[in-house]
Amino acid sequence: MAKTVLYAGDGIKTFIPQREPMLMVDKLFSVSDTDVETGLTVTESNIFVENGVFAETGLIEHIAQSAATFAGYNDWINHRPIVLGYIAEIKKFALQASLPKVGDNIETAMSVISQAMNITLMNAESKINGATVAVCKMKIFMDK
Amino acid sequence: MLIKDFYYVENHTAESDGSHVYTVKLNANHSVYQGHFPERHITPGVCNIQMIKECIEDATSKRLTFTAIDRCRLTAMVTPEGSPILNIKVQTDPADTSKVSATIFYGDTTYMTLSGIVAEKQ
């Protein structure tokens, strides 16, 4: 069964400041004050695609922007301005399957581990067709 | 190079300890900066990781994928206008060449440190 999509395509731009060709989230499935589920369909024109394969650096950027979508949505819903967020640290990134290919639908679930000042530490798991592709922990710095 | 013309290698030295140091110049006119971000050009952290990987590929003459990144810290912001020249030092563990470490620095500033595992592309 297909997941319900809350926001897709340009709708994501409400929540994150990244724009083409660096936009690496194209769907928001669910979001709360602790969790987020996002998606990205890998297209041939994606800047991280080479020979039909999506590079692991693109996947990491997709995870970072999933965290940014989480933060941006929570700012938006609470009537706060959307701020720039940066990766501060990546920990325990592990690729657990072949890299995504053009046409694959990546779905990423993230949850907050801890939050202090402008730093949020989140856990991430990306899947394709229900199979885990990569996991990591990511620390995001919000430039408030 | 995955993202064409993102940077140019200006110099490459193989050090006596087995490490390699690449000096690169960022291309401030690259289209990446139209999207990251429209009002403030900041080099994406993952593009730093990509440059590290491509330097390791050059040093080892292999096409590689990061299968694990134990830890990657971004300790200073890279911008194509503020830090156009970067040194990228890469090293593989002589006992296990899949283990790599890297540092991006210039002058007294360290921009990124990374330790991870690479595998040859299928």
Interface residues (C-beta under 8 A of the other chain):
Chain A: P17 Q18 R19 E20 P21 M22 L23 I47 F48 E50 A55 E56 T57 G58 I60 E61 A64 L84 Y86 I87 A88 E89 I90 K91 K92 F93 A94 L95 S98 L99 C136
Chain B: L2 I3 S31 V32 Q34 G35 H36 F37 P38 E39 R40 I42 P44 G45 V46 C47 I49 Q50 K53 T65 F66 T67 A68 I69 D70 R71 C72 R73 L74 M77 G116 Q122
